[in-house]
Amino acid sequence: MISYEVMKQFQEANEFLEDHPAFACGGITPLHVKKFNPYHKPCSPVSLTMIVNVCEKGYSLDGVPPLIEVYPDNPRYEELKSRVGERALSRGLTKGIQYRSFMLLEEDKKEHLVVDYQIYFGVEWKAKGIEVWLRTGRRRFIKTCSWSKEPRWESWLDEDLSVGAKTYEEAIIELAKKVKLCYGDFNQENILPEWIENYNRSIYEINDKIYGSGVDGMMKMINDNNSPRTIHLSDAEINEIWWQKHEVKRMKEIYPNRESDIVDKYLDVSLYLDEKKFNRKFSKILKQYND
């Protein structure tokens, strides 16, 4: 039976994942706009759930024993490199240590070893138990790209976020920890620039002066198409702000030499990232109410 403490951690982790801007993929228009939106597709922050029979080191027993990629920064690299050519019999298949100096992606080209599971870990390939595996990754709204003019939500599985645990609840807790580490401790409020909250507060004060406070004042404001409006962002806009403030920089650090031949076009959120730019565009509108 799962303890109260684990369930409490599960609830907090699940709420964190559901509110993280990396997984926001709802409408492209703010929720208060009553208009049909074909791109409104709310989805779970978890992309894939699997029940897996695993070995002692956490690998799936489905298929053949895995090959472990070992790079020069691995403390065991030199030791294993000296054993290149060594073979081992694993589940009826003879495997061993191989040397490679290539990968599929040119920017990741570097020498590395490919080592059989049994040689690398020194343990037999056998079942340990059942685990729940979760897979997910960041999402992004793409307006158009070089091969498609159709706007869409795009998603990527991120191996850095792969987790496994004995129960679904424990797997969600571990996933939240990895998301916080890789994608930042953000939600759909704290990812927004602080000036937006201050701006909205000033608009509320202006509307209170014009229409009065309470429900009556709010209804008068809503029915007046010329009333000053607060800033309400869609899921897609919040997600793009997260990309601009966090993920674009992180991707450049991970892949410094990558240059995509696909020219993607995303939502323009520059007004929300630059308070001065926003004020220049709307200064006349704001001034007439402040006066």
C-alpha atoms as a printed R data frame, in Angstrom:
    type eleno elety resid chain resno       x       y       z
1   ATOM     1    CA   MET     A     1   0.000   0.000   0.000
2   ATOM     2    CA   ILE     A     2   1.306   3.442  -0.947
3   ATOM     3    CA   SER     A     3   1.949   5.725   2.011
4   ATOM     4    CA   TYR     A     4   0.283   9.084   2.579
5   ATOM     5    CA   GLU     A     5   3.644  10.850   2.145
6   ATOM     6    CA   VAL     A     6   4.203   9.283  -1.302
7   ATOM     7    CA   MET     A     7   0.679  10.191  -2.416
8   ATOM     8    CA   LYS     A     8   1.224  13.764  -1.235
9   ATOM     9    CA   GLN     A     9   4.469  13.956  -3.226
10  ATOM    10    CA   PHE     A    10   2.671  12.425  -6.222
11  ATOM    11    CA   GLN     A    11  -0.059  15.072  -6.099
12  ATOM    12    CA   GLU     A    12   2.488  17.897  -5.929
13  ATOM    13    CA   ALA     A    13   4.579  16.377  -8.730
14  ATOM    14    CA   ASN     A    14   1.539  15.841 -10.959
15  ATOM    15    CA   GLU     A    15   0.341  19.422 -10.458
16  ATOM    16    CA   PHE     A    16   3.854  20.704 -11.216
17  ATOM    17    CA   LEU     A    17   3.997  18.749 -14.500
18  ATOM    18    CA   GLU     A    18   0.502  19.780 -15.606
19  ATOM    19    CA   ASP     A    19   1.304  23.456 -14.977
20  ATOM    20    CA   HIS     A    20   4.786  23.467 -16.528
21  ATOM    21    CA   PRO     A    21   4.977  25.692 -19.655
22  ATOM    22    CA   ALA     A    22   7.136  23.126 -21.491
23  ATOM    23    CA   PHE     A    23   4.068  20.907 -21.812
24  ATOM    24    CA   ALA     A    24   1.464  23.609 -22.441
25  ATOM    25    CA   CYS     A    25  -0.319  22.717 -25.652
26  ATOM    26    CA   GLY     A    26  -3.823  24.062 -25.400
27  ATOM    27    CA   GLY     A    27  -5.362  26.803 -27.506
28  ATOM    28    CA   ILE     A    28  -3.497  29.407 -29.541
29  ATOM    29    CA   THR     A    29  -5.971  32.072 -28.449
30  ATOM    30    CA   PRO     A    30  -6.642  33.140 -24.829
31  ATOM    31    CA   LEU     A    31  -9.311  31.102 -23.086
32  ATOM    32    CA   HIS     A    32 -11.628  34.097 -22.646
33  ATOM    33    CA   VAL     A    33 -11.981  34.458 -26.442
34  ATOM    34    CA   LYS     A    34 -15.137  32.532 -27.318
35  ATOM    35    CA   LYS     A    35 -14.158  31.322 -30.734
36  ATOM    36    CA   PHE     A    36 -13.683  27.871 -32.257
37  ATOM    37    CA   ASN     A    37 -10.044  26.921 -32.166
38  ATOM    38    CA   PRO     A    38  -8.971  23.796 -34.120
39  ATOM    39    CA   TYR     A    39  -5.588  23.826 -32.358
40  ATOM    40    CA   HIS     A    40  -6.979  23.585 -28.838
41  ATOM    41    CA   LYS     A    41  -5.702  20.147 -27.864
42  ATOM    42    CA   PRO     A    42  -5.134  19.864 -24.119
43  ATOM    43    CA   CYS     A    43  -2.858  16.919 -23.431
44  ATOM    44    CA   SER     A    44  -1.088  15.088 -20.652
45  ATOM    45    CA   PRO     A    45   2.477  16.089 -19.745
46  ATOM    46    CA   VAL     A    46   3.333  12.371 -20.043
47  ATOM    47    CA   SER     A    47   3.665  11.258 -23.670
48  ATOM    48    CA   LEU     A    48   4.168   7.529 -23.192
49  ATOM    49    CA   THR     A    49   3.525   5.032 -20.391
50  ATOM    50    CA   MET     A    50   4.863   1.465 -20.491
51  ATOM    51    CA   ILE     A    51   4.819  -1.515 -18.139
52  ATOM    52    CA   VAL     A    52   8.242  -3.126 -18.537
53  ATOM    53    CA   ASN     A    53  10.020  -6.258 -17.342
54  ATOM    54    CA   VAL     A    54  13.460  -4.935 -16.346
55  ATOM    55    CA   CYS     A    55  16.879  -6.299 -15.500
56  ATOM    56    CA   GLU     A    56  19.054  -5.408 -12.507
57  ATOM    57    CA   LYS     A    57  20.400  -2.222 -14.130
58  ATOM    58    CA   GLY     A    58  17.000  -0.916 -15.200
59  ATOM    59    CA   TYR     A    59  17.031  -1.901 -18.882
60  ATOM    60    CA   SER     A    60  14.057  -3.568 -20.533
61  ATOM    61    CA   LEU     A    61  14.340  -7.340 -20.992
62  ATOM    62    CA   ASP     A    62  12.397  -7.102 -24.247
63  ATOM    63    CA   GLY     A    63  14.783  -7.841 -27.108
64  ATOM    64    CA   VAL     A    64  18.530  -8.412 -26.779
65  ATOM    65    CA   PRO     A    65  20.929  -7.073 -24.123
66  ATOM    66    CA   PRO     A    66  21.712  -3.406 -24.740
67  ATOM    67    CA   LEU     A    67  24.990  -1.970 -25.968
68  ATOM    68    CA   ILE     A    68  26.339   0.734 -23.656
69  ATOM    69    CA   GLU     A    69  27.910   3.771 -25.347
70  ATOM    70    CA   VAL     A    70  31.010   4.900 -23.447
71  ATOM    71    CA   TYR     A    71  32.630   8.277 -24.186
72  ATOM    72    CA   PRO     A    72  36.092   9.624 -23.250
73  ATOM    73    CA   ASP     A    73  34.691  11.515 -20.225
74  ATOM    74    CA   ASN     A    74  33.623   8.195 -18.665
75  ATOM    75    CA   PRO     A    75  36.108   7.213 -15.886
76  ATOM    76    CA   ARG     A    76  36.206   3.658 -17.299
77  ATOM    77    CA   TYR     A    77  36.899   4.728 -20.876
78  ATOM    78    CA   GLU     A    78  40.645   3.930 -20.980
79  ATOM    79    CA   GLU     A    79  40.174   0.615 -19.181
80  ATOM    80    CA   LEU     A    80  37.452  -0.483 -21.590
81  ATOM    81    CA   LYS     A    81  39.339   0.845 -24.615
82  ATOM    82    CA   SER     A    82  42.264  -1.439 -23.735
83  ATOM    83    CA   ARG     A    83  39.847  -4.375 -23.885
84  ATOM    84    CA   VAL     A    84  38.484  -3.660 -27.377
85  ATOM    85    CA   GLY     A    85  37.770  -6.955 -29.120
86  ATOM    86    CA   GLU     A    86  36.893  -8.817 -25.924
87  ATOM    87    CA   ARG     A    87  33.828 -10.998 -26.421
88  ATOM    88    CA   ALA     A    88  31.164 -12.431 -24.146
89  ATOM    89    CA   LEU     A    89  28.304 -14.878 -24.584
90  ATOM    90    CA   SER     A    90  25.063 -13.179 -23.585
91  ATOM    91    CA   ARG     A    91  21.664 -14.824 -24.124
92  ATOM    92    CA   GLY     A    92  23.103 -16.937 -26.929
93  ATOM    93    CA   LEU     A    93  24.600 -13.925 -28.720
94  ATOM    94    CA   THR     A    94  28.307 -13.224 -28.828
95  ATOM    95    CA   LYS     A    95  28.921  -9.539 -28.178
96  ATOM    96    CA   GLY     A    96  31.777  -7.499 -26.830
97  ATOM    97    CA   ILE     A    97  33.557  -4.138 -26.967
98  ATOM    98    CA   GLN     A    98  33.717  -2.207 -30.235
99  ATOM    99    CA   TYR     A    99  35.381   1.083 -31.116
100 ATOM   100    CA   ARG     A   100  33.445   3.701 -33.076
101 ATOM   101    CA   SER     A   101  34.273   7.201 -34.234
102 ATOM   102    CA   PHE     A   102  30.951   8.204 -35.728
103 ATOM   103    CA   MET     A   103  27.332   8.895 -34.894
104 ATOM   104    CA   LEU     A   104  24.279   9.692 -36.979
105 ATOM   105    CA   LEU     A   105  24.403  13.412 -36.185
106 ATOM   106    CA   GLU     A   106  27.481  15.117 -37.606
107 ATOM   107    CA   GLU     A   107  27.642  17.692 -34.817
108 ATOM   108    CA   ASP     A   108  27.888  14.890 -32.241
109 ATOM   109    CA   LYS     A   109  30.758  13.154 -34.029
110 ATOM   110    CA   LYS     A   110  33.286  11.870 -31.506
111 ATOM   111    CA   GLU     A   111  35.067   8.663 -30.706
112 ATOM   112    CA   HIS     A   112  33.365   6.293 -28.315
113 ATOM   113    CA   LEU     A   113  33.099   2.640 -27.339
114 ATOM   114    CA   VAL     A   114  30.108   0.360 -27.646
115 ATOM   115    CA   VAL     A   115  30.221  -2.180 -24.814
116 ATOM   116    CA   ASP     A   116  28.071  -5.248 -24.166
117 ATOM   117    CA   TYR     A   117  25.840  -5.033 -21.071
118 ATOM   118    CA   GLN     A   118  27.376  -8.065 -19.355
119 ATOM   119    CA   ILE     A   119  30.961  -6.837 -19.828
120 ATOM   120    CA   TYR     A   120  30.180  -3.271 -18.743
121 ATOM   121    CA   PHE     A   121  28.216  -4.098 -15.590
122 ATOM   122    CA   GLY     A   122  29.751  -7.482 -14.775
123 ATOM   123    CA   VAL     A   123  26.344  -9.016 -14.036
124 ATOM   124    CA   GLU     A   124  24.173 -11.538 -15.828
125 ATOM   125    CA   TRP     A   125  21.332 -10.396 -18.064
126 ATOM   126    CA   LYS     A   126  18.263 -11.507 -16.090
127 ATOM   127    CA   ALA     A   127  14.945 -10.231 -14.789
128 ATOM   128    CA   LYS     A   128  14.715  -8.093 -11.676
129 ATOM   129    CA   GLY     A   129  11.031  -7.116 -11.678
130 ATOM   130    CA   ILE     A   130   8.306  -4.973 -13.241
131 ATOM   131    CA   GLU     A   131   8.569  -1.166 -13.586
132 ATOM   132    CA   VAL     A   132   6.417   1.644 -14.892
133 ATOM   133    CA   TRP     A   133   8.329   3.625 -17.524
134 ATOM   134    CA   LEU     A   134   7.350   7.180 -18.443
135 ATOM   135    CA   ARG     A   135   8.562   9.078 -21.498
136 ATOM   136    CA   THR     A   136   7.901  12.692 -22.382
137 ATOM   137    CA   GLY     A   137   9.464  15.841 -23.810
138 ATOM   138    CA   ARG     A   138   8.937  19.502 -24.557
139 ATOM   139    CA   ARG     A   139   6.277  20.813 -26.952
140 ATOM   140    CA   ARG     A   140   6.163  23.872 -29.185
141 ATOM   141    CA   PHE     A   141   3.611  25.521 -31.438
142 ATOM   142    CA   ILE     A   142   4.951  25.900 -34.986
143 ATOM   143    CA   LYS     A   143   3.156  28.268 -37.357
144 ATOM   144    CA   THR     A   144   4.907  27.154 -40.549
145 ATOM   145    CA   CYS     A   145   8.154  25.533 -41.660
146 ATOM   146    CA   SER     A   146   9.931  24.861 -44.967
147 ATOM   147    CA   TRP     A   147   8.039  21.622 -45.602
148 ATOM   148    CA   SER     A   148   4.602  22.487 -44.206
149 ATOM   149    CA   LYS     A   149   2.408  25.587 -44.138
150 ATOM   150    CA   GLU     A   150  -0.007  24.052 -41.652
151 ATOM   151    CA   PRO     A   151   0.254  25.332 -38.051
152 ATOM   152    CA   ARG     A   152   0.612  22.556 -35.528
153 ATOM   153    CA   TRP     A   153   1.877  21.486 -32.114
154 ATOM   154    CA   GLU     A   154   5.179  19.628 -32.313
155 ATOM   155    CA   SER     A   155   6.580  17.411 -29.558
156 ATOM   156    CA   TRP     A   156   9.853  15.607 -28.943
157 ATOM   157    CA   LEU     A   157  10.689  12.694 -26.660
158 ATOM   158    CA   ASP     A   158  13.578  13.680 -24.401
159 ATOM   159    CA   GLU     A   159  15.742  10.781 -23.204
160 ATOM   160    CA   ASP     A   160  16.989  12.927 -20.327
161 ATOM   161    CA   LEU     A   161  13.475  12.739 -18.889
162 ATOM   162    CA   SER     A   162  13.066   8.959 -19.138
163 ATOM   163    CA   VAL     A   163  12.170   7.459 -15.757
164 ATOM   164    CA   GLY     A   164  11.203   4.091 -14.325
165 ATOM   165    CA   ALA     A   165   9.817   3.090 -10.927
166 ATOM   166    CA   LYS     A   166   7.861   0.323  -9.226
167 ATOM   167    CA   THR     A   167   4.608   2.316  -9.307
168 ATOM   168    CA   TYR     A   168   3.086   5.009 -11.504
169 ATOM   169    CA   GLU     A   169   3.012   7.431  -8.576
170 ATOM   170    CA   GLU     A   170   6.728   6.994  -7.865
171 ATOM   171    CA   ALA     A   171   7.518   7.374 -11.572
172 ATOM   172    CA   ILE     A   172   5.634  10.705 -11.704
173 ATOM   173    CA   ILE     A   173   7.597  11.930  -8.662
174 ATOM   174    CA   GLU     A   174  10.899  11.044 -10.364
175 ATOM   175    CA   LEU     A   175   9.764  12.616 -13.642
176 ATOM   176    CA   ALA     A   176   8.929  15.907 -11.896
177 ATOM   177    CA   LYS     A   177  12.444  15.970 -10.385
178 ATOM   178    CA   LYS     A   178  14.029  15.530 -13.826
179 ATOM   179    CA   VAL     A   179  11.759  18.127 -15.442
180 ATOM   180    CA   LYS     A   180  12.673  20.641 -12.736
181 ATOM   181    CA   LEU     A   181  16.370  19.924 -13.344
182 ATOM   182    CA   CYS     A   182  16.259  20.036 -17.160
183 ATOM   183    CA   TYR     A   183  13.389  22.434 -17.933
184 ATOM   184    CA   GLY     A   184  13.476  24.680 -14.872
185 ATOM   185    CA   ASP     A   185  11.248  25.193 -11.835
186 ATOM   186    CA   PHE     A   186   8.549  27.050 -13.781
187 ATOM   187    CA   ASN     A   187   4.785  27.224 -13.929
188 ATOM   188    CA   GLN     A   188   2.461  29.207 -16.173
189 ATOM   189    CA   GLU     A   189   2.680  32.208 -13.853
190 ATOM   190    CA   ASN     A   190   6.298  32.533 -12.741
191 ATOM   191    CA   ILE     A   191   7.583  32.106 -16.320
192 ATOM   192    CA   LEU     A   192   5.945  35.435 -17.244
193 ATOM   193    CA   PRO     A   193   7.911  38.690 -16.899
194 ATOM   194    CA   GLU     A   194   7.096  40.455 -13.620
195 ATOM   195    CA   TRP     A   195   6.022  43.626 -15.415
196 ATOM   196    CA   ILE     A   196   2.957  41.820 -16.863
197 ATOM   197    CA   GLU     A   197   1.566  41.234 -13.370
198 ATOM   198    CA   ASN     A   198   2.215  44.874 -12.490
199 ATOM   199    CA   TYR     A   199   0.573  46.015 -15.730
200 ATOM   200    CA   ASN     A   200  -2.541  43.906 -15.103
201 ATOM   201    CA   ARG     A   201  -2.788  45.283 -11.572
202 ATOM   202    CA   SER     A   202  -2.730  48.850 -12.920
203 ATOM   203    CA   ILE     A   203  -5.461  47.995 -15.447
204 ATOM   204    CA   TYR     A   204  -7.639  46.580 -12.650
205 ATOM   205    CA   GLU     A   205  -7.213  49.848 -10.750
206 ATOM   206    CA   ILE     A   206  -8.126  51.895 -13.848
207 ATOM   207    CA   ASN     A   207 -11.229  49.777 -14.485
208 ATOM   208    CA   ASP     A   208 -12.309  50.129 -10.870
209 ATOM   209    CA   LYS     A   209 -12.187  53.916 -11.237
210 ATOM   210    CA   ILE     A   210 -14.131  53.882 -14.520
211 ATOM   211    CA   TYR     A   211 -16.715  51.163 -13.926
212 ATOM   212    CA   GLY     A   212 -16.657  50.638 -10.180
213 ATOM   213    CA   SER     A   213 -15.647  47.544  -8.259
214 ATOM   214    CA   GLY     A   214 -17.498  44.300  -7.692
215 ATOM   215    CA   VAL     A   215 -19.539  42.175 -10.077
216 ATOM   216    CA   ASP     A   216 -21.497  45.138 -11.502
217 ATOM   217    CA   GLY     A   217 -18.321  46.990 -12.367
218 ATOM   218    CA   MET     A   218 -16.827  43.886 -13.976
219 ATOM   219    CA   MET     A   219 -19.917  43.340 -16.174
220 ATOM   220    CA   LYS     A   220 -19.860  46.985 -17.317
221 ATOM   221    CA   MET     A   221 -16.193  46.641 -18.213
222 ATOM   222    CA   ILE     A   222 -16.772  43.390 -20.139
223 ATOM   223    CA   ASN     A   223 -19.659  44.886 -22.108
224 ATOM   224    CA   ASP     A   224 -17.599  47.934 -23.076
225 ATOM   225    CA   ASN     A   225 -15.482  46.947 -26.093
226 ATOM   226    CA   ASN     A   226 -13.333  50.052 -25.608
227 ATOM   227    CA   SER     A   227 -12.358  49.304 -22.017
228 ATOM   228    CA   PRO     A   228  -8.642  48.801 -21.265
229 ATOM   229    CA   ARG     A   229  -7.819  45.110 -21.188
230 ATOM   230    CA   THR     A   230  -5.458  43.100 -19.069
231 ATOM   231    CA   ILE     A   231  -2.921  40.810 -20.704
232 ATOM   232    CA   HIS     A   232  -4.200  37.245 -21.031
233 ATOM   233    CA   LEU     A   233  -1.871  34.794 -22.716
234 ATOM   234    CA   SER     A   234  -2.761  31.535 -24.432
235 ATOM   235    CA   ASP     A   235  -1.067  28.236 -23.638
236 ATOM   236    CA   ALA     A   236   0.893  28.553 -26.881
237 ATOM   237    CA   GLU     A   237   2.150  32.039 -26.006
238 ATOM   238    CA   ILE     A   238   3.163  30.962 -22.501
239 ATOM   239    CA   ASN     A   239   4.936  27.953 -23.975
240 ATOM   240    CA   GLU     A   240   6.820  30.157 -26.459
241 ATOM   241    CA   ILE     A   241   7.886  32.531 -23.660
242 ATOM   242    CA   TRP     A   242   9.385  29.502 -21.903
243 ATOM   243    CA   TRP     A   243  11.248  28.595 -25.091
244 ATOM   244    CA   GLN     A   244  12.631  32.107 -25.475
245 ATOM   245    CA   LYS     A   245  13.617  32.527 -21.821
246 ATOM   246    CA   HIS     A   246  14.965  29.031 -21.182
247 ATOM   247    CA   GLU     A   247  15.005  26.350 -23.852
248 ATOM   248    CA   VAL     A   248  16.533  28.194 -26.826
249 ATOM   249    CA   LYS     A   249  19.618  28.981 -24.767
250 ATOM   250    CA   ARG     A   250  19.816  25.440 -23.370
251 ATOM   251    CA   MET     A   251  19.589  23.900 -26.840
252 ATOM   252    CA   LYS     A   252  22.426  26.115 -28.073
253 ATOM   253    CA   GLU     A   253  24.580  24.961 -25.181
254 ATOM   254    CA   ILE     A   254  23.825  21.295 -25.870
255 ATOM   255    CA   TYR     A   255  24.184  21.555 -29.664
256 ATOM   256    CA   PRO     A   256  26.515  24.530 -30.283
257 ATOM   257    CA   ASN     A   257  27.223  23.579 -33.902
258 ATOM   258    CA   ARG     A   258  23.758  22.537 -35.011
259 ATOM   259    CA   GLU     A   259  22.227  24.553 -37.831
260 ATOM   260    CA   SER     A   260  18.819  23.359 -38.925
261 ATOM   261    CA   ASP     A   261  17.930  23.486 -42.616
262 ATOM   262    CA   ILE     A   262  14.250  23.751 -41.610
263 ATOM   263    CA   VAL     A   263  13.179  27.357 -41.152
264 ATOM   264    CA   ASP     A   264  10.436  27.192 -38.539
265 ATOM   265    CA   LYS     A   265   8.226  30.141 -37.704
266 ATOM   266    CA   TYR     A   266   6.897  30.453 -34.179
267 ATOM   267    CA   LEU     A   267   4.527  32.758 -32.320
268 ATOM   268    CA   ASP     A   268   5.900  36.265 -31.844
269 ATOM   269    CA   VAL     A   269   6.002  36.956 -28.097
270 ATOM   270    CA   SER     A   270   8.535  39.790 -28.263
271 ATOM   271    CA   LEU     A   271   5.966  42.308 -26.933
272 ATOM   272    CA   TYR     A   272   5.620  40.275 -23.727
273 ATOM   273    CA   LEU     A   273   9.372  39.909 -23.281
274 ATOM   274    CA   ASP     A   274  10.122  43.612 -23.762
275 ATOM   275    CA   GLU     A   275   8.160  46.005 -21.555
276 ATOM   276    CA   LYS     A   276   9.494  49.091 -23.377
277 ATOM   277    CA   LYS     A   277   8.411  47.690 -26.736
278 ATOM   278    CA   PHE     A   278   4.953  46.939 -25.346
279 ATOM   279    CA   ASN     A   279   4.602  50.433 -23.872
280 ATOM   280    CA   ARG     A   280   5.660  52.075 -27.140
281 ATOM   281    CA   LYS     A   281   2.924  50.224 -28.999
282 ATOM   282    CA   PHE     A   282   0.140  50.837 -26.478
283 ATOM   283    CA   SER     A   283   1.263  54.069 -24.816
284 ATOM   284    CA   LYS     A   284  -1.436  56.196 -26.494
285 ATOM   285    CA   ILE     A   285  -4.200  53.852 -25.401
286 ATOM   286    CA   LEU     A   286  -2.925  53.720 -21.832
287 ATOM   287    CA   LYS     A   287  -2.378  57.473 -21.661
288 ATOM   288    CA   GLN     A   288  -5.998  58.345 -22.397
289 ATOM   289    CA   TYR     A   289  -7.131  56.293 -19.377
290 ATOM   290    CA   ASN     A   290  -4.410  57.519 -17.058
291 ATOM   291    CA   ASP     A   291  -5.295  61.090 -17.924
